Amino acid sequence: MYRSSKFYYKSLTLLLPILKSIEEGLTASEIAQRLNLSKQLLSYHISKLKGCGYVTENGRDVFKLLELTEAGKNFLAMYQKCSFGTMSKPICRAENVRFKASVYKMPLSPVDWHTVEMHNWNQYTTKVDSIKIKLNDGKRPTIEFIPAPVDGNDPIKLYLSLILDCTDVAKNLELTLDMKVGRLELSSKGEWIIYNPLARTITEYTGRVTVEGIGKINASLPARTGEFEFYDPRAAAQFLDLPRDVSKLRQDVRRILQFHMLRENN
């Protein structure tokens, strides 16, 4: 049962778009078409919204115009404000990310970088803007680009931004040092972090959890917000898509059940 003071998340996935559509002046038929809902299901939700005092109908006979009441406008504005405030804060982070590439042509002149002598090979390090660079001079020379940690709202966009920045630095090195760098590839040492208080709750009972080959569940200092840490940005993106996927699955199941109910009634 819907109540004016308490809406569950599964209800909001439909109710908020319905309220937004009414605010935009759409008719019931247009709303049903936009949200891909049956007229019966839309009528059910609108009746509940009317019962809460959020929606009213004006007009007579067949054509009735849906309108938001003042309470409905306030309710919609409250959730729109909350959603905007949440999205304005970073929800994910990329750190310890490394891009590695083969070096097919080493610089002709000695590199004036910090040198660390290893066994049978040397490592040269420098920093360009926020990207640390390691040039490994061995039998098979390689170069690593290690960007500084960065926050954002989309793991895939973070990945694209970081690899584009590192690729630009690699191209500049090729021009200035007369060297040839191969294609950059993501190392397995990266951490793609999703901030989530559920992770903190889990670690309070179990401590840090490591899932082999996938990532970790952690609550790092100083904030101890709680993080799901993935080794692959695609896995992090899939995790963020879960609520939307579950909502879509729920709607699909509801439509299938309605279809079978209609067949049984007929």
C-alpha positions, 0 to 999 in steps of 0.5 A: 500500500502506498502512503503519502509519507513513505514510498519504497524504492521499487515504487519510485522507479515508476512513480517519479517518471509518471509525476515528471511526465504529468508535470510536462503536460503529457496525457495518460496515453502519452505517458503509457507510451513513453514509459512502455506501460499498459493503460491498466498499470498506469491507471493503477499507479495514478489512482494511488498518486491521487489517493496520496493527494499528489495528482488531480484530474481536471475536465469532463467526460472522456478527456481528462487532464492530469495535473500535479497538486502542490503536494505533488510538485513538492514531492517531485522537487524533493526527490529531484533535488536529492538525486541531483545532490547525490550525482554531484558527488563522486561515486567511484574512483580509479587508483593504482592504475597502470598502463604499460606498453612495449618500447620498440625504439629507445631514445638515442641519447641518454634520458635525463630522468631519475635512474634506478640501477637494477640487476642487468637493467636500468629503470628511468622515472619522471613525472609529466603533470600528474602522470608518473612514467617508468622506462624499463631498459632491459632486453625487452624495453617497456614503459609504464604510465601511472596516472594520479588517482581520480574521482568521478561518476562513471568507471568507463569514462574514468578509464577513457580519460586516463588512457587518453591522457597517457596516450597523449604523453606517450606521443609527446615522448615519441616526438621529443625523445625520438623513441617508438612506443607500442600500444598502451594496455591496462595492467591488472594492478588497477583498482576501480572503486565504487563508494558504497556504505554496504561495503562498510557494513560487510567489513564491520562483520567480516573484515576486508574481503578479497574475491579472487580475480574480481576485487575486494570489499573494503572500508579504507581510512580516513572516511571509511565510507566503504568501497567495492574495489574491482580490478576491471573498470567494466566490472565496476560499471556493471555493478553500478548498472545493477539497480537499473537492470533489476528495475527493468527485469522487474518491469519485464516480469510484471508485463509477462504476468499481466499478459498471462493473466489477460490470457487466462481471463479471456 
